[in-house]
Amino acid sequence: MIDFEPIYLTLKLAFTTTVILLIVGLPLAYWLAYSKMKSKVIIEAIVSLPLVLPPSVLGFYLLIAFSPENAFGKFLDNYFDIRLVFTFTGLVISSVLYSLPFMVQPTQSGFKSISKNLIDASYTLGKSKLETVFHVLLPNMKTALLTGIVLTFAHTIGEFGVVLMVGGSIPNETKVVSIAVFDEVTTMNYHLANVYSAILLIFSFVVLLSVYSINRRFSKISPLS
């Protein structure tokens, strides 16, 4: 019989990760889009690293870093009573790091697509940088913003390597759907593995279909930038 707890944990992880990256990723994307510092290419490379780095490699280093046997993990454990290995909190932090480029890159492109004349006009009218971001930039990059949100959410749902390394497979704590599929396959329960896989497949398809449809509608009615 299907256990709905992994589905709930997966959605909770994806939602939490997306909200955090929306708060953290937008300022970072803005800075990368408009900063003239030559050293920003280093930050761009670090942000994009999860796109090419195998998830198991990133998960391994996070596991080492978060472990109470090492300096960082020991510091958190001794001074804040926080353990990140095999906990949902650890999964969230790992997912934020692994999904970072899926939020930053689309929104960075969105910021770059805004005409400089539109930004200058906002400043000429006495708008501050913050007002310009919320009243000029974000409304004119709805497609990029939506793409970043949806890709981050969908990517987090499909995570496996990082989740397995940092969280393991603890029921009601870190056992998300991708891990549930792996567990069912290892026990040769292919029927239940197929059910979980089908849920992920259908959900992912519906999410992508929705974002493409909405983006197409936005592209027809978007204001001039």
Salt bridges, closest charged atoms under 4 A:
ASP77 OD2 - ARG83 NH2 3.26
ASP120 OD2 - LYS116 NZ 3.12
ASP183 OD2 - LYS175 NZ 3.74
